[in-house]
Amino acid sequence: MTGLGPRETGQVRRRRVFYIPGFDPLQTRRYRQFYRVEGPRQAAISGYALEVGAKPAGMAHGWTVTAQVDGEEVRSEVEVLAWADIIGGSMRRTVAATYGQMLRTAWIYVASGALFRLGRLRKGPTLAALYPVVMLSLQAVFAALAGWGTGRAVAWVLPGWAGIALGAGLGLAMVWAVLRAFQRLDRRFLAYYLMHDYAFSAGLWGAYPAVLEARMAAFGARIRAALEEDWDEVLVVGHSSGAILGVSILADLIRAGLPGRGAALSFLSLGQVVPMVSFLPEARKLRGDLAYLSARDELAWVDVTAPGDGCAFALCDPVAVSGVAGEGKRWPLVMSCAFTQTFSPERWRKMRFRWFRLHFQYMCAFDRPGDYDYFRITAGPLTLRARFAGRAPSRSRIERALSGYRSVA
């Protein structure tokens, strides 16, 4: 074993974790809180020790983790690769602009045929994509009825042309007021939020916006710098649409050539929504990156979803369903964290209809964790490759190529 590094031994004492959030304007606050609360809880359930510390010097958003797992002490540094400012900028739209965005996004998915193909893949995330369209439409109908009722009431009280004119003006004001009220209450409905999410991904028919490409290049530089340092493992975690970013960042990083140091490079994708973009006609770069990354030995890639997560394409191999799986395909290892088995029956009854919360469960504690334990992966003594070596992929995974667009950049 002399001279062998962590790539060969699978042993980790020092780990650098890069977490790429999905489309979430609250990125930097939410994820440290998840880890700070859920990590010790999982440790208590599973019989190991875990302590979350302060942000390391020189890191914009992150925290340290010290863990005692299976008799081994491991220190990890977790950095959130934040793009909340880009998300916040894309969400600052007027009510009228959001409705215009809704019509354009719906047209992109319908005209490209992607919506119908996604529906054949998984009904849950397709219905989630339709939800903001239906909810915003219902809000518009409600606002229109309120405006019409206001106009009719004014015209009844004040007969004649003056009443009609005043009623029309007050009716339009009521429409605007109701729509603005719904926008302010969107933390309850999430219609505007989800509409902005899908519109951002589909805005260029699947191509990456220039501002996001620049941020991804900066993220890649951060990961490369870590690979040049003295870490045993550099682990990239991509959640939801953050998994899409992770695919392209890592593909570009490997194409450019990895540093010669011995750190193991790992990629964990959680609750991925890759087909929402890879099924669009201009997503050629993403499809090319999926094909490239799936055949590389420089990294290990594990994709974790759960059928109980209605916002993710559960157990859908993102490479295969996008139609770009080649003969040399090695990754990802597709597996389920099976909420019905890893939650206690009592907790599952409470959680099963909290769809948005379940989409974030991958970074939280489980009552009865199986092979998947987020905190063992990010703070334990084994690399991702070693932890899942010999593990068979889920038998119920979906690999049928359903994308109508398979050209690559």
Salt bridges, closest charged atoms under 4 A:
ASP24 OD2 - ARG30 NE 2.70
GLU38 OE1 - ARG41 NH1 3.41
ASP70 OD2 - ARG376 NH1 3.17
GLU72 OE1 - ARG13 NH2 2.81
GLU79 OE1 - ARG16 NH2 3.08
GLU79 OE1 - ARG222 NH2 2.98
ASP85 OD2 - ARG215 NH2 2.84
GLU233 OE1 - ARG15 NE 2.62
ASP252 OD1 - ARG255 NH1 2.87
ASP252 OD1 - LYS285 NZ 3.01
GLU282 OE1 - ARG284 NH2 2.82
ASP289 OD1 - ARG255 NH2 2.77
ASP289 OD2 - LYS285 NZ 3.01
ASP297 OD1 - ARG330 NH2 2.80
ASP297 OD1 - ARG385 NH1 3.52
GLU298 OE2 - ARG296 NH2 2.68
ASP309 OD2 - HIS359 ND1 2.85
ASP317 OD2 - LYS329 NZ 2.80
ASP367 OD1 - ARG41 NH2 3.69
ASP367 OD2 - ARG347 NH1 3.68
ASP371 OD2 - ARG391 NE 2.99
ASP373 OD2 - ARG376 NE 3.74
GLU399 OE2 - ARG397 NE 3.20
